[in-house]
């Protein structure tokens, strides 16, 4: 599915990808403000510049950073890493529970928080991943199954539609290089060179991703990357008018070409 942006994406996405309350801000606050790159002194190396640990973190990150596609320019975005869009909440949670308790796993994995059918916050190799899910409202589900009872509805699960990657502050150029190895060249950017705010954007079949920029001491850093399912966004807009506010709905209709 080809995607085209007809408006500056930076206008719509901050509102779209933010959780419906202050949960997203809380997630970001799990990391201290500021990048790893500072100046430090030790007895062995007084006054030496600290190497930015972002290189280590990115090298350890699963799927999307150190897994170059065979043909990055034609890479699709049908899910995040090895988890397809529309995967049920319980399947995603069980996968991380199994990984976290596996005796032979080389990774450090922890489920930090989970709300059934809404989201799972996972810490994996010092990076936070927020998996967001959507469940059709009862009245909408009944349109497809008039005999559906509330008890049956309660057994239905939320489906994955969005993953937000939350990093410590890492220089944007390093993250961009990793993403381009996997997805090819970005398709556009809303980053303002003066303010160093905005996003680099990749439009791929099945979804799109946004690498967000923030300034720190006159250097561009990133700490959030958003991956989203196009089909699920369309479903949400068609089923649940109030999931997004009026401004979001209007802009999203322009953003996504049917």
C-alpha positions as CSV (number, residue, x, y, z in Angstrom):
1,X,0.0,0.0,0.0
2,X,1.5,3.3,-1.0
3,X,1.3,6.1,1.5
4,X,1.5,9.8,0.8
5,X,1.7,12.7,3.2
6,X,-0.3,15.7,2.0
7,X,0.3,17.8,5.1
8,X,3.3,18.3,7.4
9,X,3.3,15.1,9.4
10,X,4.7,16.8,12.5
11,X,1.3,18.5,12.9
12,X,-0.6,15.3,13.4
13,X,1.7,12.7,14.8
14,X,2.5,14.1,18.3
15,X,-1.2,14.0,19.1
16,X,-1.8,10.7,17.4
17,X,0.8,8.7,19.0
18,X,0.5,10.1,22.5
19,X,-1.4,7.8,25.0
20,X,-4.9,9.0,25.9
21,X,-3.6,10.3,29.2
22,X,-0.2,11.1,30.8
23,X,1.2,7.5,30.5
24,X,3.5,8.5,27.6
25,X,5.2,11.2,29.7
26,X,5.6,8.8,32.6
27,X,7.3,6.3,30.3
28,X,9.7,9.0,29.1
29,X,10.5,10.0,32.6
30,X,11.8,6.5,33.3
31,X,15.0,7.8,31.8
32,X,16.9,10.7,33.3
33,X,16.9,13.9,31.3
34,X,20.0,14.4,29.1
35,X,22.1,12.3,26.9
36,X,24.8,9.9,27.9
37,X,27.5,11.9,26.2
38,X,29.2,14.1,28.8
39,X,32.8,14.9,29.9
40,X,34.1,12.9,32.7
41,X,37.4,12.4,34.6
42,X,38.9,9.2,36.0
43,X,42.3,8.5,37.4
44,X,43.2,6.6,34.2
45,X,41.9,9.2,31.8
46,X,41.4,12.7,33.4
47,X,39.3,15.1,31.4
48,X,38.6,12.7,28.5
49,X,35.4,13.0,26.5
50,X,33.0,10.1,27.4
51,X,32.2,7.8,24.4
52,X,28.5,8.0,23.7
53,X,26.9,4.8,25.0
54,X,24.3,5.1,22.3
55,X,26.5,3.0,20.0
56,X,26.4,0.2,22.5
57,X,22.7,0.5,23.1
58,X,21.8,0.5,19.4
59,X,24.0,-2.5,18.8
60,X,22.1,-4.5,21.5
61,X,18.6,-3.4,20.4
62,X,16.4,-6.1,18.8
63,X,14.9,-5.7,15.4
64,X,15.0,-2.5,13.5
65,X,18.5,-1.2,14.3
66,X,20.9,-4.0,13.6
67,X,18.9,-6.1,11.1
68,X,19.6,-4.6,7.7
69,X,17.1,-5.7,5.1
70,X,18.3,-7.5,1.9
71,X,16.9,-4.6,-0.1
72,X,16.3,-1.8,2.4
73,X,14.6,0.4,-0.2
74,X,11.9,-2.1,-0.7
75,X,11.5,-3.0,3.0
76,X,8.0,-3.3,4.2
77,X,6.6,-2.4,7.7
78,X,4.1,-5.1,8.4
79,X,4.8,-5.1,12.1
80,X,7.6,-4.3,14.6
81,X,10.6,-6.6,14.5
82,X,9.1,-10.1,14.4
83,X,5.7,-9.1,15.8
84,X,3.1,-8.5,13.1
85,X,0.5,-5.8,13.3
86,X,-2.9,-7.0,14.7
87,X,-1.2,-9.6,16.9
88,X,-3.4,-10.2,20.0
89,X,-2.5,-8.7,23.3
90,X,-2.1,-12.1,25.1
91,X,0.2,-13.5,22.4
92,X,2.6,-10.5,22.6
93,X,2.6,-10.6,26.4
94,X,3.2,-14.3,26.5
95,X,6.1,-14.0,24.1
96,X,7.8,-11.4,26.4
97,X,7.1,-13.5,29.5
98,X,8.7,-16.5,27.9
99,X,11.7,-14.4,26.7
100,X,12.1,-12.8,30.2
101,X,12.2,-16.2,31.9
102,X,14.2,-18.2,29.3
103,X,17.4,-19.5,30.9
104,X,19.5,-19.2,27.7
105,X,18.4,-15.8,26.5
106,X,21.3,-13.4,26.0
107,X,19.0,-10.4,26.4
108,X,17.9,-8.5,29.5
109,X,14.1,-8.4,29.2
110,X,11.5,-7.1,31.7
111,X,7.8,-6.4,31.5
112,X,7.7,-3.0,33.3
113,X,3.9,-2.5,33.1
114,X,0.9,-3.9,31.3
115,X,-2.8,-3.0,31.0
116,X,-4.9,-5.7,29.4
117,X,-5.8,-4.9,25.8
118,X,-4.3,-1.5,26.0
119,X,-0.5,-1.6,26.2
120,X,2.6,-3.5,27.3
121,X,5.7,-1.6,28.4
122,X,8.8,-3.7,27.9
123,X,12.4,-2.9,28.9
124,X,14.8,-4.8,26.6
125,X,18.5,-4.2,26.7
126,X,18.1,-0.7,28.3
127,X,15.5,0.4,25.7
128,X,11.8,0.8,26.5
129,X,9.2,-0.5,24.0
130,X,5.6,0.5,24.4
131,X,3.3,-1.9,22.5
132,X,-0.1,-0.3,22.0
133,X,-3.3,-2.3,21.3
134,X,-6.8,-1.5,20.1
135,X,-10.1,-3.3,20.8
136,X,-13.2,-2.5,18.8
137,X,-16.0,-1.0,21.0
138,X,-18.9,-3.4,21.9
139,X,-21.4,-1.5,19.7
140,X,-19.2,-1.8,16.7
141,X,-18.4,-5.5,17.3
142,X,-22.1,-6.2,17.4
143,X,-22.5,-4.8,13.9
144,X,-20.4,-7.6,12.7
145,X,-22.0,-10.2,15.0
146,X,-25.6,-9.3,16.1
147,X,-25.6,-12.3,18.5
148,X,-22.5,-11.2,20.3
149,X,-23.0,-11.1,24.1
150,X,-21.0,-9.0,26.6
151,X,-19.4,-12.2,28.0
152,X,-18.2,-13.1,24.5
153,X,-17.0,-9.6,23.9
154,X,-15.0,-9.7,27.1
155,X,-13.0,-12.6,25.6
156,X,-12.0,-10.6,22.5
157,X,-8.6,-9.1,22.7
158,X,-6.9,-5.8,21.7
159,X,-4.7,-6.0,18.6
160,X,-1.3,-4.4,18.1
161,X,-1.3,-1.2,16.0
162,X,1.6,1.0,17.3
163,X,5.0,0.5,18.9
164,X,6.8,3.4,20.5
165,X,10.5,3.0,21.1
166,X,11.8,5.1,24.1
167,X,15.5,5.6,24.2
168,X,17.9,7.5,26.4
169,X,19.1,10.6,24.6
170,X,21.2,9.4,21.6
171,X,22.5,11.5,18.8
172,X,19.9,11.6,16.0
173,X,22.5,11.0,13.2
174,X,23.4,7.6,14.7
175,X,19.8,6.4,15.0
176,X,19.1,7.6,11.4
177,X,22.0,5.7,10.0
178,X,20.7,2.5,11.7
179,X,17.2,3.0,10.4
180,X,18.4,3.7,6.8
181,X,20.2,0.4,6.8
182,X,17.0,-1.4,7.5
183,X,14.4,0.8,5.7
184,X,16.3,2.7,3.1
185,X,16.4,6.5,2.7
186,X,13.8,8.4,4.6
187,X,11.0,9.7,2.4
188,X,10.7,13.1,4.0
189,X,11.6,15.2,7.0
190,X,9.9,17.9,9.1
191,X,13.0,18.7,11.1
192,X,13.7,22.4,11.4
193,X,17.4,23.0,11.2
194,X,17.3,26.0,13.5
195,X,15.2,24.5,16.3
196,X,16.3,20.9,15.7
197,X,12.7,19.7,16.3
198,X,10.5,17.6,14.1
199,X,10.8,14.1,12.6
200,X,12.4,12.1,9.9
201,X,9.8,10.0,8.2
202,X,9.8,6.6,6.5
203,X,6.7,5.7,4.5
204,X,6.6,2.0,3.8
205,X,4.0,-0.6,2.6
206,X,2.1,-1.6,5.7
207,X,3.1,1.3,8.0
208,X,5.3,4.3,8.6
209,X,7.8,5.3,11.2
210,X,8.9,8.6,12.7
211,X,12.3,9.4,14.3
212,X,11.8,12.4,16.6
213,X,14.4,15.1,17.1
214,X,15.1,17.1,20.2
215,X,17.8,19.7,20.8
216,X,20.3,19.4,23.7
217,X,23.3,21.7,24.0
218,X,23.0,22.6,20.3
219,X,23.1,19.0,19.1
220,X,20.2,17.0,17.7
221,X,19.2,14.0,19.8
222,X,16.4,11.5,19.6
223,X,14.7,9.5,22.3
224,X,11.4,8.4,20.6
225,X,10.7,6.4,17.4
226,X,7.1,5.6,16.4
227,X,6.1,2.6,14.3
228,X,2.4,2.5,13.2
229,X,0.1,0.2,11.2
230,X,-1.7,2.0,8.4
231,X,-4.5,-0.5,8.2
232,X,-5.2,-0.4,11.9
233,X,-5.2,3.4,12.0
234,X,-7.9,3.2,9.3
235,X,-9.9,0.7,11.3
236,X,-9.7,2.8,14.4
237,X,-10.9,5.9,12.6
238,X,-13.8,4.0,11.0
239,X,-14.9,2.3,14.2
240,X,-14.3,4.6,17.0
241,X,-14.9,8.2,16.2
242,X,-13.9,9.4,19.6
243,X,-10.6,7.6,19.8
244,X,-8.9,10.5,18.1
245,X,-10.1,14.0,18.6
246,X,-11.7,16.1,15.8
247,X,-8.5,17.7,14.7
248,X,-6.7,14.3,14.6
249,X,-9.5,12.8,12.5
250,X,-9.5,15.6,10.0
251,X,-5.7,15.5,9.5
252,X,-5.5,11.7,9.4
253,X,-8.1,11.6,6.6
254,X,-5.6,13.8,4.6
255,X,-2.6,11.8,5.7
256,X,-3.8,8.4,4.6
257,X,-4.8,7.7,1.0
258,X,-7.4,5.0,0.7
